[in-house]
């Protein structure tokens, strides 16, 4: 069964997610350690550990493999104008990526935002390029950095602990109790780079460790 989430942060916009880290092959360095951004990942703390939050993410990993999954997704998006892929997790499988592309192509009335690190894997290049070519799709490459570094020349995002010196468009959710509050910058092709302000105890610890290295 299709399991969509509705988070208050996103003004009630629906999302489809998987379990963080176990579906995030792009979260690890060559030596097997987690990249900085994923060491402080919000989706491994707090509410994300509650069984009712974990269950749909675990079920979705099996569910997308059903033949009817694409048509079910298209029907579920019938009355939506915005959609967020991967509030947690990533499109770890090429088969999943191909199906997501079909959903995107079949729902031109929906603005899709898909954050990912799968650009690190050459076999995903073709499908990502086809997604990027769609007017209604924003594929944002997530930087591994928590100090504002980012991948040049692409739509992307980074994390920063320095609001005054942050690159690109600075997400103002921190001014609105962690909510988007009507902002839709993440879905827009006119916004090449977004800086998310680091938040949470886990992220603060990661930044502290980096700063004393
Ligand atoms: S940049 Fe805008 S749309 Fe993106 S997370 Fe922040 S508030 Fe929400």
py3Dmol code that shows the C-alpha trace and the ligand (Angstrom):
import py3Dmol

protein = """\
ATOM      1  CA  UNK A   1       0.000   0.000   0.000  1.00  0.00           C
ATOM      2  CA  UNK A   2       1.173   3.477  -0.882  1.00  0.00           C
ATOM      3  CA  UNK A   3       2.334   5.315   2.246  1.00  0.00           C
ATOM      4  CA  UNK A   4       2.640   9.077   1.889  1.00  0.00           C
ATOM      5  CA  UNK A   5       3.604  11.444   4.705  1.00  0.00           C
ATOM      6  CA  UNK A   6       2.325  14.907   5.448  1.00  0.00           C
ATOM      7  CA  UNK A   7       4.734  17.008   7.487  1.00  0.00           C
ATOM      8  CA  UNK A   8       3.804  20.277   9.140  1.00  0.00           C
ATOM      9  CA  UNK A   9       7.197  21.719   8.143  1.00  0.00           C
ATOM     10  CA  UNK A  10       6.218  21.498   4.463  1.00  0.00           C
ATOM     11  CA  UNK A  11       2.879  23.299   4.971  1.00  0.00           C
ATOM     12  CA  UNK A  12       1.080  19.968   4.625  1.00  0.00           C
ATOM     13  CA  UNK A  13       2.692  19.101   1.263  1.00  0.00           C
ATOM     14  CA  UNK A  14       2.830  15.329   0.762  1.00  0.00           C
ATOM     15  CA  UNK A  15       6.059  13.352   0.557  1.00  0.00           C
ATOM     16  CA  UNK A  16       7.161   9.784  -0.134  1.00  0.00           C
ATOM     17  CA  UNK A  17      10.120   8.580   1.913  1.00  0.00           C
ATOM     18  CA  UNK A  18      12.347   5.669   2.839  1.00  0.00           C
ATOM     19  CA  UNK A  19      14.435   4.888   5.906  1.00  0.00           C
ATOM     20  CA  UNK A  20      17.443   7.211   6.165  1.00  0.00           C
ATOM     21  CA  UNK A  21      20.988   5.855   5.797  1.00  0.00           C
ATOM     22  CA  UNK A  22      20.016   2.282   4.819  1.00  0.00           C
ATOM     23  CA  UNK A  23      18.687   3.662   1.503  1.00  0.00           C
ATOM     24  CA  UNK A  24      21.365   6.356   1.194  1.00  0.00           C
ATOM     25  CA  UNK A  25      24.414   4.851  -0.557  1.00  0.00           C
ATOM     26  CA  UNK A  26      25.629   8.396  -1.234  1.00  0.00           C
ATOM     27  CA  UNK A  27      25.910   9.064   2.494  1.00  0.00           C
ATOM     28  CA  UNK A  28      29.265   7.295   2.879  1.00  0.00           C
ATOM     29  CA  UNK A  29      32.836   8.308   2.098  1.00  0.00           C
ATOM     30  CA  UNK A  30      35.246   5.979   0.301  1.00  0.00           C
ATOM     31  CA  UNK A  31      36.513   4.754   3.706  1.00  0.00           C
ATOM     32  CA  UNK A  32      32.987   3.813   4.815  1.00  0.00           C
ATOM     33  CA  UNK A  33      32.527   6.711   7.228  1.00  0.00           C
ATOM     34  CA  UNK A  34      29.441   8.916   6.956  1.00  0.00           C
ATOM     35  CA  UNK A  35      29.780  12.237   5.150  1.00  0.00           C
ATOM     36  CA  UNK A  36      29.464  15.217   7.492  1.00  0.00           C
ATOM     37  CA  UNK A  37      25.923  16.174   6.439  1.00  0.00           C
ATOM     38  CA  UNK A  38      24.679  12.646   7.112  1.00  0.00           C
ATOM     39  CA  UNK A  39      26.443  12.364  10.476  1.00  0.00           C
ATOM     40  CA  UNK A  40      24.063  15.048  11.697  1.00  0.00           C
ATOM     41  CA  UNK A  41      21.028  13.848   9.707  1.00  0.00           C
ATOM     42  CA  UNK A  42      17.712  14.980  11.237  1.00  0.00           C
ATOM     43  CA  UNK A  43      16.004  11.853   9.902  1.00  0.00           C
ATOM     44  CA  UNK A  44      17.914   9.618  12.324  1.00  0.00           C
ATOM     45  CA  UNK A  45      16.780  11.448  15.460  1.00  0.00           C
ATOM     46  CA  UNK A  46      13.669  12.474  17.410  1.00  0.00           C
ATOM     47  CA  UNK A  47      10.309  11.743  15.761  1.00  0.00           C
ATOM     48  CA  UNK A  48      11.983   9.694  13.050  1.00  0.00           C
ATOM     49  CA  UNK A  49      12.638   6.960  15.610  1.00  0.00           C
ATOM     50  CA  UNK A  50       8.935   6.549  16.455  1.00  0.00           C
ATOM     51  CA  UNK A  51       7.461   3.281  15.140  1.00  0.00           C
ATOM     52  CA  UNK A  52       4.603   5.090  13.365  1.00  0.00           C
ATOM     53  CA  UNK A  53       7.115   7.233  11.468  1.00  0.00           C
ATOM     54  CA  UNK A  54       9.474   4.352  10.689  1.00  0.00           C
ATOM     55  CA  UNK A  55       6.792   1.897   9.531  1.00  0.00           C
ATOM     56  CA  UNK A  56       5.714   3.678   6.312  1.00  0.00           C
ATOM     57  CA  UNK A  57       9.343   4.256   5.354  1.00  0.00           C
ATOM     58  CA  UNK A  58      10.164   0.567   5.822  1.00  0.00           C
ATOM     59  CA  UNK A  59       7.012  -0.547   3.944  1.00  0.00           C
ATOM     60  CA  UNK A  60       7.691   1.835   1.062  1.00  0.00           C
ATOM     61  CA  UNK A  61      10.946   0.032   0.318  1.00  0.00           C
ATOM     62  CA  UNK A  62       8.949  -3.055  -0.653  1.00  0.00           C
ATOM     63  CA  UNK A  63       5.915  -1.254  -1.970  1.00  0.00           C
ATOM     64  CA  UNK A  64       7.535   0.627  -4.867  1.00  0.00           C
ATOM     65  CA  UNK A  65       8.287  -2.726  -6.493  1.00  0.00           C
ATOM     66  CA  UNK A  66       4.586  -3.417  -7.153  1.00  0.00           C
ATOM     67  CA  UNK A  67       3.450  -3.167 -10.795  1.00  0.00           C
ATOM     68  CA  UNK A  68       0.658  -0.745  -9.840  1.00  0.00           C
ATOM     69  CA  UNK A  69       2.906   1.586  -7.834  1.00  0.00           C
ATOM     70  CA  UNK A  70       3.338   4.175 -10.630  1.00  0.00           C
ATOM     71  CA  UNK A  71      -0.397   4.420 -11.365  1.00  0.00           C
ATOM     72  CA  UNK A  72      -1.182   4.550  -7.628  1.00  0.00           C
ATOM     73  CA  UNK A  73       1.275   7.427  -7.216  1.00  0.00           C
ATOM     74  CA  UNK A  74      -0.209   9.303 -10.178  1.00  0.00           C
ATOM     75  CA  UNK A  75      -3.707   8.924  -8.694  1.00  0.00           C
ATOM     76  CA  UNK A  76      -2.479  10.056  -5.271  1.00  0.00           C
ATOM     77  CA  UNK A  77      -1.065  13.242  -6.796  1.00  0.00           C
ATOM     78  CA  UNK A  78      -4.223  14.131  -8.704  1.00  0.00           C
ATOM     79  CA  UNK A  79      -5.114  17.082  -6.497  1.00  0.00           C
ATOM     80  CA  UNK A  80      -1.583  18.073  -5.444  1.00  0.00           C
ATOM     81  CA  UNK A  81       0.368  21.066  -6.744  1.00  0.00           C
ATOM     82  CA  UNK A  82       3.680  20.346  -4.960  1.00  0.00           C
ATOM     83  CA  UNK A  83       5.349  17.077  -3.949  1.00  0.00           C
ATOM     84  CA  UNK A  84       8.496  16.294  -1.965  1.00  0.00           C
ATOM     85  CA  UNK A  85      10.395  13.088  -2.624  1.00  0.00           C
ATOM     86  CA  UNK A  86      12.565  11.762   0.210  1.00  0.00           C
ATOM     87  CA  UNK A  87      11.913  13.711   3.331  1.00  0.00           C
ATOM     88  CA  UNK A  88      14.212  10.868   4.429  1.00  0.00           C
ATOM     89  CA  UNK A  89      16.123   8.254   2.424  1.00  0.00           C
ATOM     90  CA  UNK A  90      17.260   8.425  -1.209  1.00  0.00           C
ATOM     91  CA  UNK A  91      16.448   6.795  -4.589  1.00  0.00           C
ATOM     92  CA  UNK A  92      18.921   4.002  -3.951  1.00  0.00           C
ATOM     93  CA  UNK A  93      17.777   1.801  -6.854  1.00  0.00           C
ATOM     94  CA  UNK A  94      17.829   2.484 -10.590  1.00  0.00           C
ATOM     95  CA  UNK A  95      14.499   0.652 -10.882  1.00  0.00           C
ATOM     96  CA  UNK A  96      12.987   3.036  -8.333  1.00  0.00           C
ATOM     97  CA  UNK A  97      14.484   6.054 -10.125  1.00  0.00           C
ATOM     98  CA  UNK A  98      12.923   4.929 -13.428  1.00  0.00           C
ATOM     99  CA  UNK A  99       9.533   4.595 -11.754  1.00  0.00           C
ATOM    100  CA  UNK A 100       9.828   8.016 -10.114  1.00  0.00           C
ATOM    101  CA  UNK A 101      10.621   9.466 -13.541  1.00  0.00           C
ATOM    102  CA  UNK A 102       7.415   7.902 -14.907  1.00  0.00           C
ATOM    103  CA  UNK A 103       5.419   9.498 -12.077  1.00  0.00           C
ATOM    104  CA  UNK A 104       7.038  12.880 -12.770  1.00  0.00           C
ATOM    105  CA  UNK A 105       6.361  12.654 -16.515  1.00  0.00           C
ATOM    106  CA  UNK A 106       2.727  11.733 -15.884  1.00  0.00           C
ATOM    107  CA  UNK A 107       1.994  14.532 -13.396  1.00  0.00           C
ATOM    108  CA  UNK A 108       2.970  17.789 -15.135  1.00  0.00           C
ATOM    109  CA  UNK A 109       0.578  19.723 -12.852  1.00  0.00           C
ATOM    110  CA  UNK A 110       2.762  18.870  -9.835  1.00  0.00           C
ATOM    111  CA  UNK A 111       6.043  20.590  -8.958  1.00  0.00           C
ATOM    112  CA  UNK A 112       8.340  17.813  -7.757  1.00  0.00           C
ATOM    113  CA  UNK A 113      11.327  18.451  -5.466  1.00  0.00           C
ATOM    114  CA  UNK A 114      13.789  15.575  -5.256  1.00  0.00           C
ATOM    115  CA  UNK A 115      16.907  16.013  -3.097  1.00  0.00           C
ATOM    116  CA  UNK A 116      19.526  13.335  -3.721  1.00  0.00           C
ATOM    117  CA  UNK A 117      23.153  12.215  -3.519  1.00  0.00           C
ATOM    118  CA  UNK A 118      22.712   9.556  -6.210  1.00  0.00           C
ATOM    119  CA  UNK A 119      24.526  11.819  -8.707  1.00  0.00           C
ATOM    120  CA  UNK A 120      27.655  10.273  -7.193  1.00  0.00           C
ATOM    121  CA  UNK A 121      26.888   7.052  -9.065  1.00  0.00           C
ATOM    122  CA  UNK A 122      27.433   7.266 -12.857  1.00  0.00           C
ATOM    123  CA  UNK A 123      24.713   4.723 -13.664  1.00  0.00           C
ATOM    124  CA  UNK A 124      22.109   7.237 -12.399  1.00  0.00           C
ATOM    125  CA  UNK A 125      23.305  10.045 -14.717  1.00  0.00           C
ATOM    126  CA  UNK A 126      20.875   9.264 -17.542  1.00  0.00           C
ATOM    127  CA  UNK A 127      17.729   9.054 -15.437  1.00  0.00           C
ATOM    128  CA  UNK A 128      18.668  12.160 -13.421  1.00  0.00           C
ATOM    129  CA  UNK A 129      19.250  14.073 -16.659  1.00  0.00           C
ATOM    130  CA  UNK A 130      15.786  13.090 -17.908  1.00  0.00           C
ATOM    131  CA  UNK A 131      14.260  14.258 -14.623  1.00  0.00           C
ATOM    132  CA  UNK A 132      16.142  17.564 -14.800  1.00  0.00           C
ATOM    133  CA  UNK A 133      14.839  18.141 -18.332  1.00  0.00           C
ATOM    134  CA  UNK A 134      11.228  18.192 -17.088  1.00  0.00           C
ATOM    135  CA  UNK A 135       9.781  21.666 -16.396  1.00  0.00           C
ATOM    136  CA  UNK A 136       7.952  20.419 -13.301  1.00  0.00           C
ATOM    137  CA  UNK A 137      10.941  18.752 -11.648  1.00  0.00           C
ATOM    138  CA  UNK A 138      13.666  20.109  -9.389  1.00  0.00           C
ATOM    139  CA  UNK A 139      16.442  17.625  -8.670  1.00  0.00           C
ATOM    140  CA  UNK A 140      18.662  19.147  -5.976  1.00  0.00           C
ATOM    141  CA  UNK A 141      22.054  17.597  -5.352  1.00  0.00           C
ATOM    142  CA  UNK A 142      22.695  17.607  -1.625  1.00  0.00           C
ATOM    143  CA  UNK A 143      26.168  18.702  -0.604  1.00  0.00           C
ATOM    144  CA  UNK A 144      28.040  16.567   1.932  1.00  0.00           C
ATOM    145  CA  UNK A 145      29.203  19.729   3.674  1.00  0.00           C
ATOM    146  CA  UNK A 146      27.891  21.296   6.881  1.00  0.00           C
ATOM    147  CA  UNK A 147      30.008  24.403   6.378  1.00  0.00           C
ATOM    148  CA  UNK A 148      28.469  25.805   3.202  1.00  0.00           C
ATOM    149  CA  UNK A 149      30.500  24.074   0.476  1.00  0.00           C
ATOM    150  CA  UNK A 150      28.549  22.927  -2.579  1.00  0.00           C
ATOM    151  CA  UNK A 151      28.734  21.349  -6.020  1.00  0.00           C
ATOM    152  CA  UNK A 152      29.224  24.089  -8.633  1.00  0.00           C
ATOM    153  CA  UNK A 153      27.073  24.442 -11.737  1.00  0.00           C
ATOM    154  CA  UNK A 154      24.088  22.375 -10.591  1.00  0.00           C
ATOM    155  CA  UNK A 155      20.880  22.914  -8.691  1.00  0.00           C
ATOM    156  CA  UNK A 156      21.891  22.000  -5.210  1.00  0.00           C
ATOM    157  CA  UNK A 157      21.763  22.585  -1.517  1.00  0.00           C
ATOM    158  CA  UNK A 158      24.196  22.812   1.331  1.00  0.00           C
ATOM    159  CA  UNK A 159      24.149  23.183   5.107  1.00  0.00           C
ATOM    160  CA  UNK A 160      25.687  26.151   6.845  1.00  0.00           C
ATOM    161  CA  UNK A 161      26.362  27.246  10.410  1.00  0.00           C
ATOM    162  CA  UNK A 162      27.176  30.782   9.241  1.00  0.00           C
ATOM    163  CA  UNK A 163      23.977  32.581   8.207  1.00  0.00           C
ATOM    164  CA  UNK A 164      25.773  35.852   7.491  1.00  0.00           C
ATOM    165  CA  UNK A 165      28.120  34.215   5.014  1.00  0.00           C
ATOM    166  CA  UNK A 166      25.885  31.523   3.551  1.00  0.00           C
ATOM    167  CA  UNK A 167      25.984  30.930  -0.207  1.00  0.00           C
ATOM    168  CA  UNK A 168      22.857  31.090  -2.389  1.00  0.00           C
ATOM    169  CA  UNK A 169      19.318  31.433  -1.090  1.00  0.00           C
ATOM    170  CA  UNK A 170      19.155  30.998   2.673  1.00  0.00           C
ATOM    171  CA  UNK A 171      16.243  28.872   3.893  1.00  0.00           C
ATOM    172  CA  UNK A 172      14.286  30.951   6.420  1.00  0.00           C
ATOM    173  CA  UNK A 173      12.457  28.049   8.042  1.00  0.00           C
ATOM    174  CA  UNK A 174      14.433  28.798  11.223  1.00  0.00           C
ATOM    175  CA  UNK A 175      12.532  32.107  11.441  1.00  0.00           C
ATOM    176  CA  UNK A 176       9.178  30.335  11.243  1.00  0.00           C
ATOM    177  CA  UNK A 177       9.439  27.582  13.826  1.00  0.00           C
ATOM    178  CA  UNK A 178      11.060  25.220  11.308  1.00  0.00           C
ATOM    179  CA  UNK A 179       8.208  25.562   8.803  1.00  0.00           C
ATOM    180  CA  UNK A 180       8.265  26.625   5.130  1.00  0.00           C
ATOM    181  CA  UNK A 181       5.546  29.193   5.775  1.00  0.00           C
ATOM    182  CA  UNK A 182       4.578  29.526   2.116  1.00  0.00           C
ATOM    183  CA  UNK A 183       8.151  29.485   0.724  1.00  0.00           C
ATOM    184  CA  UNK A 184       8.557  27.149  -2.271  1.00  0.00           C
ATOM    185  CA  UNK A 185      12.191  27.935  -3.151  1.00  0.00           C
ATOM    186  CA  UNK A 186      13.260  24.291  -2.999  1.00  0.00           C
ATOM    187  CA  UNK A 187      10.864  23.438  -5.859  1.00  0.00           C
ATOM    188  CA  UNK A 188      12.007  26.306  -8.095  1.00  0.00           C
ATOM    189  CA  UNK A 189      14.428  26.062 -11.012  1.00  0.00           C
ATOM    190  CA  UNK A 190      15.077  29.796 -10.525  1.00  0.00           C
ATOM    191  CA  UNK A 191      16.897  29.055  -7.266  1.00  0.00           C
ATOM    192  CA  UNK A 192      20.207  27.325  -8.102  1.00  0.00           C
ATOM    193  CA  UNK A 193      21.483  26.894  -4.565  1.00  0.00           C
ATOM    194  CA  UNK A 194      19.852  26.730  -1.148  1.00  0.00           C
ATOM    195  CA  UNK A 195      21.656  26.974   2.180  1.00  0.00           C
ATOM    196  CA  UNK A 196      19.900  25.249   5.062  1.00  0.00           C
ATOM    197  CA  UNK A 197      20.855  26.593   8.462  1.00  0.00           C
ATOM    198  CA  UNK A 198      22.277  23.807  10.627  1.00  0.00           C
ATOM    199  CA  UNK A 199      19.953  22.838  13.447  1.00  0.00           C
ATOM    200  CA  UNK A 200      19.553  20.144  16.071  1.00  0.00           C
ATOM    201  CA  UNK A 201      21.887  18.810  18.766  1.00  0.00           C
ATOM    202  CA  UNK A 202      23.334  16.086  16.555  1.00  0.00           C
ATOM    203  CA  UNK A 203      24.310  18.562  13.819  1.00  0.00           C
ATOM    204  CA  UNK A 204      25.735  20.993  16.385  1.00  0.00           C
ATOM    205  CA  UNK A 205      27.986  18.193  17.660  1.00  0.00           C
ATOM    206  CA  UNK A 206      29.232  17.403  14.132  1.00  0.00           C
ATOM    207  CA  UNK A 207      30.025  21.071  13.462  1.00  0.00           C
ATOM    208  CA  UNK A 208      31.834  21.361  16.787  1.00  0.00           C
ATOM    209  CA  UNK A 209      33.957  18.302  16.007  1.00  0.00           C
ATOM    210  CA  UNK A 210      34.870  19.688  12.572  1.00  0.00           C
ATOM    211  CA  UNK A 211      35.798  23.086  13.984  1.00  0.00           C
ATOM    212  CA  UNK A 212      38.275  21.636  16.485  1.00  0.00           C
ATOM    213  CA  UNK A 213      40.037  19.413  13.918  1.00  0.00           C
TER     214      UNK A 213
END
"""
ligand_1 = """\
8
LIG
S 14.015 27.008 1.313
Fe 11.811 27.418 1.450
S 10.804 25.601 0.565
Fe 12.934 25.032 1.023
S 12.835 24.095 3.087
Fe 13.359 26.282 3.333
S 11.413 27.296 3.670
Fe 10.918 25.278 2.795
"""
view = py3Dmol.view(width=600, height=400)
view.addModel(protein, "pdb")
view.setStyle({"model": 0}, {"cartoon": {"style": "trace"}})
view.addModel(ligand_1, "xyz")
view.setStyle({"model": 1}, {"stick": {}})
view.zoomTo()
view.show()
